[in-house]
Amino acid sequence: MGVDIKSEKTLGLVGSVLAIVGGFTGVIPYVGVFMGTVSLVGAILVLVALKGIGDKVGDDRPFKYYLYSIVVAFVGSVIAMIFILVGALSISNATIAGMRALEHPWGFFGTGMLVFGFLAFIAVLVLGVYFAKGAWEAMYEITGVEEFQKTAKWLWWGALTAIILVGFVLLLVAAVYQIIGFANLPEELEPENRVLMEP
């Protein structure tokens, strides 16, 4: 007998759409704060969907990995932004003193903080995506929906190439595959849906 996951499918689909809309419009001035909240709500809906599916099939990996991804992304981004803010303020102090950034101790310190903050942001992105990749690979194993495997693949390549900016396009592709994955998710899961991953 199949396991009913109709409500989880709907939650995951709505959450994925909100996450992509909020994530890619969050950079617009004045709209960003609201859309950032929309993106967070979307991520929480996806998390609830993964929790429901995991509970019903007895496999908590999708929920656990996705939760790790959200926590790492949130905490890491806050820390990276603190470094970047400290760096920007330090460079500003050096500029007020009438010196070039690297000629003033505060400017040198600020430049270092900016570089460190940027590298920390990239490191957090890669680590967060590593956990998200695990969640979508587990979803592929549980459901047999190939789009979840493609989500994992494009997420990983997007994170690795984010430093040259093309990665953000690949992350968008991954987000679209995530939406398609939930759209193609059956309303009932049969035990034979599970896929054995190659070692």
Secondary structure, DSSP 8 states (H G I E B T S, - for coil): --EE-HHHHHHHHHHHHHHHHHHHHTTSTTTHHHHHHHHHHHHHHHHHHHHHHHHHHT--HHHHHHHHHHHHHHHHHHHHHHHHHHHHHHHHHHHHTTS-GGGSHHHHHHHHHHHHHHHHHHHHHHHHHHHHHHHHHHHHHHH--HHHHHHHHHHHHHHHTGGGSHHHHHHHHHHHHHHHHHHH--SEE-GGG------
